[in-house]
Amino acid sequence: MQKKTRIAPSILAADFSQLGLEIQRLDQAGADYIHVDIMDGHFVPNISFGPSITKAVRPATAKPFDVHLMISPVDLYIEAFVDAGADIITIHPEAGPHFHRTIQLIKSLGVKAGLALNPGTPVDIVDHVIEDLDLLLVMSVNPGFGGQSFIPDSLNKIASLRKKIDATGRDIDLQVDGGINFETAPKAISAGADVLVAGTATFKGGPENYADNIKRMKGL
Ligand SMILES: O=C(CO)[C@H](O)[C@H](O)COP(=O)(O)O
């Protein structure tokens, strides 16, 4: 069942020179999760930061850290991100070598597990793992950079995954990430998404606008 809309600001769009403060501001502005984008310059053509910076800023909020790993291979680093304070770890099936095993590894460490689907990844890839998942992430841009335009076909993927989630009867968040703004947010919600990841749109206009930006994306 689709739940009330939650916003997970992507700190990829934050001011990295004051990352802890930015996370505190997001917390006070009503963010539901803090979305932490980890990029390795190999799985995606950009490098962000790793577990030590994640750990350093973790005390800035009590809100869940939703860590999206765009790295390959991934298994080697799961424990480090759990130790850094991740509450949810989302991986890509293409990160290899065996995503079923990676999901089991994440869960064995007491953390929620998510699977991210790139724009070119078919929705049926979730069929044999959905019973173990806590979150499905529809990438509505190709991963690697903030500030890209929402790919409209993502709405069909969200609708298909909404049906699959509802058929399980389980509590699985349906998250969408990439090009979410005041125009695309309501479309993603209508299609069935219940967690919106937003970088550019959350940080638009500076700190005094974070709360309004989050509210508007929630449709309030
Ligand atoms: O995972 C990402 C890119 O790989 C980012 O979270 C995503 O692109 C959000 O940025 P924006 O809201 O600026 O589109």
Ligand as a Chemical Component Dictionary entry (heavy atoms), coordinates in Angstrom:
data_LIG
# 
_chem_comp.id                   LIG 
_chem_comp.type                 NON-POLYMER 
_chem_comp.pdbx_formal_charge   0 
_chem_comp.three_letter_code    LIG 
# 
loop_
_chem_comp_atom.comp_id 
_chem_comp_atom.atom_id 
_chem_comp_atom.alt_atom_id 
_chem_comp_atom.type_symbol 
_chem_comp_atom.charge 
_chem_comp_atom.model_Cartn_x 
_chem_comp_atom.model_Cartn_y 
_chem_comp_atom.model_Cartn_z 
_chem_comp_atom.pdbx_ordinal 
LIG O1 O1 O 0 21.616 9.521  -7.265 1  
LIG C1 C1 C 0 21.709 10.579 -7.801 2  
LIG C2 C2 C 0 22.484 10.699 -9.031 3  
LIG O2 O2 O 0 23.045 9.478  -9.305 4  
LIG C3 C3 C 0 21.055 11.797 -7.183 5  
LIG O3 O3 O 0 20.470 11.422 -5.945 6  
LIG C4 C4 C 0 19.967 12.333 -8.014 7  
LIG O4 O4 O 0 20.381 12.629 -9.286 8  
LIG C5 C5 C 0 19.295 13.514 -7.308 9  
LIG O5 O5 O 0 19.715 14.689 -7.793 10 
LIG P1 P1 P 0 18.688 15.739 -8.432 11 
LIG O6 O6 O 0 17.532 15.826 -7.493 12 
LIG O7 O7 O 0 19.516 16.966 -8.492 13 
LIG O8 O8 O 0 18.274 15.176 -9.765 14 
# 
loop_
_chem_comp_bond.comp_id 
_chem_comp_bond.atom_id_1 
_chem_comp_bond.atom_id_2 
_chem_comp_bond.value_order 
_chem_comp_bond.pdbx_ordinal 
LIG O1 C1 DOUB 1  
LIG C1 C2 SING 2  
LIG C1 C3 SING 3  
LIG C2 O2 SING 4  
LIG C3 O3 SING 5  
LIG C3 C4 SING 6  
LIG C4 O4 SING 7  
LIG C4 C5 SING 8  
LIG C5 O5 SING 9  
LIG O5 P1 SING 10 
LIG P1 O6 DOUB 11 
LIG P1 O7 SING 12 
LIG P1 O8 SING 13 
# 
